[in-house]
Amino acid sequence: MSKLRGSYGRNYLYAAETPSTQTLPADDAPHGTVALAEHQTAGRGRLGRQWIDEPGAGLSFSVVLRPPLPVANWPELTLVAAKAVAGAVGAGATIKHPNDVLLDGRKVAGILAESAGHVVLGIGVNVGEAPWPGAAAVERDRLDLLVEILDRLERGYDAWVGGLTDR
């Protein structure tokens, strides 16, 4: 992915189809590893909710983060990711706490953070078409959107880590 601006995505995993991008990275995957799939068969959101995507239409990926301790701060990374996604989606995007991004009041993206010694952020964005009634979709090239989200996420993460020392 030569369009990348930072270090996120330099380690890259791809699957045409997978149950969930959350399960693609190995437990020892380095910080910034990105796992991308064209389609998830068992994508999920917060509280065990199902994430529906259309093969080749949405943008479904996960990012491995290895944040500093204490673990009690790690839930804040969901908001860091939501800000990155909302910024990349652009005008009309807002954050519905704690893990949804809305476009003109309708859900366009969701974020799922899971931790087990590190954090895996799952991000799903509706691109091109909304997969269910009442949802929204962003009209963007999927690769360009991915690159922008990763850039914003890396900068947001770095600022978050820098802010930890100020506490």
C-alpha positions in Angstrom: 0.0 0.0 0.0 2.3 2.7 -1.3 -0.2 5.5 -0.4 0.4 5.1 3.3 1.6 8.2 5.1 2.6 6.7 8.5 3.6 3.4 10.0 0.1 1.9 10.4 -0.6 -0.7 7.7 3.1 -1.4 6.9 2.3 -4.9 8.4 -0.7 -5.9 6.5 -3.0 -8.9 6.4 -5.7 -9.5 3.8 -8.6 -11.9 3.3 -11.2 -11.9 0.7 -13.6 -13.4 3.3 -13.1 -14.0 7.0 -15.4 -14.5 10.0 -13.9 -11.3 11.5 -10.9 -9.1 10.9 -10.5 -9.1 14.7 -9.2 -12.7 14.4 -6.8 -12.3 11.6 -3.8 -10.8 13.4 -1.7 -13.1 15.5 -1.3 -12.4 19.2 2.2 -11.2 18.6 1.4 -8.9 15.7 3.3 -5.7 15.9 1.8 -2.3 16.7 0.1 -0.8 13.7 -0.6 -4.1 11.9 -3.7 -3.8 9.8 -6.0 -6.7 8.9 -8.5 -6.0 6.0 -11.2 -8.2 4.5 -13.6 -7.7 1.6 -16.3 -9.4 3.6 -16.8 -10.6 7.2 -19.2 -13.5 7.7 -19.4 -12.9 11.5 -18.6 -9.3 12.0 -19.7 -7.9 15.3 -20.1 -4.7 17.2 -20.4 -3.7 20.8 -22.6 -5.8 23.1 -22.4 -8.7 20.7 -24.4 -7.0 18.0 -23.9 -8.2 14.4 -22.1 -6.0 11.9 -23.5 -6.4 8.4 -21.5 -5.6 5.4 -21.9 -6.1 1.7 -19.0 -8.0 0.0 -16.7 -5.4 -1.7 -18.9 -2.4 -0.6 -17.9 -1.7 2.9 -14.6 -1.1 4.5 -13.9 -3.7 7.3 -10.5 -3.7 9.0 -8.8 -4.1 12.3 -5.7 -2.3 13.7 -3.4 -3.8 16.4 -2.3 -1.3 19.1 0.1 -1.9 21.9 -0.7 1.0 24.2 1.2 1.8 27.4 -0.1 0.8 30.8 -2.3 1.3 32.8 -5.0 -0.8 31.1 -7.6 1.4 32.7 -6.9 4.1 30.0 -7.3 1.8 27.1 -11.1 2.2 26.6 -10.3 5.8 25.6 -8.9 4.4 22.3 -12.4 3.8 21.1 -13.0 7.5 21.1 -9.6 8.1 19.5 -10.7 5.8 16.7 -14.1 7.3 16.4 -12.6 10.8 15.9 -10.3 9.4 13.2 -13.2 7.8 11.3 -15.4 10.9 11.7 -12.7 13.1 10.5 -12.1 10.9 7.4 -15.8 10.6 6.6 -15.9 14.4 6.6 -18.7 17.0 6.8 -21.8 15.9 8.5 -20.0 13.2 10.5 -20.6 13.1 14.3 -19.7 10.7 17.0 -22.4 8.8 19.0 -20.7 7.8 22.2 -19.0 5.5 22.7 -18.3 3.8 19.4 -20.5 4.8 16.5 -20.0 7.4 13.7 -23.1 9.0 12.2 -23.4 10.8 8.9 -26.3 13.2 8.8 -27.7 11.4 11.9 -27.5 7.9 10.5 -25.0 5.2 11.4 -22.1 5.1 8.9 -19.4 3.3 10.9 -18.8 1.4 14.1 -15.8 0.6 16.2 -15.1 -2.4 18.4 -12.1 -2.4 20.7 -11.0 -5.7 22.2 -8.1 -6.3 24.5 -6.0 -9.2 25.7 -2.6 -7.8 26.6 -2.9 -5.4 23.6 -5.8 -3.7 21.8 -7.4 -4.7 18.5 -9.6 -2.0 17.1 -12.2 -3.3 14.6 -13.5 -0.6 12.3 -16.4 -1.0 9.8 -17.5 1.8 7.5 -20.4 1.7 5.1 -19.0 2.7 1.7 -21.0 3.2 -1.4 -24.3 1.7 -0.1 -26.0 1.4 3.2 -26.4 -2.3 4.1 -29.7 -1.8 6.1 -32.6 0.7 6.1 -31.8 3.8 8.0 -28.0 3.5 7.8 -25.8 5.8 5.9 -22.9 5.3 3.5 -19.9 7.4 2.5 -19.1 8.0 -1.1 -15.3 7.5 -1.2 -12.7 5.4 -2.8 -12.2 2.6 -0.2 -8.4 2.7 -0.4 -8.2 6.4 0.0 -10.6 6.3 2.9 -8.6 3.5 4.6 -5.4 5.5 4.1 -6.9 8.6 5.6 -8.4 6.8 8.6 -5.1 5.1 9.3 -3.2 8.4 9.1 -5.7 10.1 11.4 -5.7 7.2 13.8 -1.9 7.1 14.1 -1.8 10.8 14.8 -4.6 10.6 17.3 -3.0 7.6 19.0 0.3 9.5 19.2 -1.4 12.5 20.8 -3.3 10.2 23.2 0.0 8.6 24.3 1.6 12.0 24.7 -1.3 13.2 26.8 -0.9 10.2 29.2 2.3 11.7 30.5 0.5 15.0 31.2 -1.9 13.3 33.6 
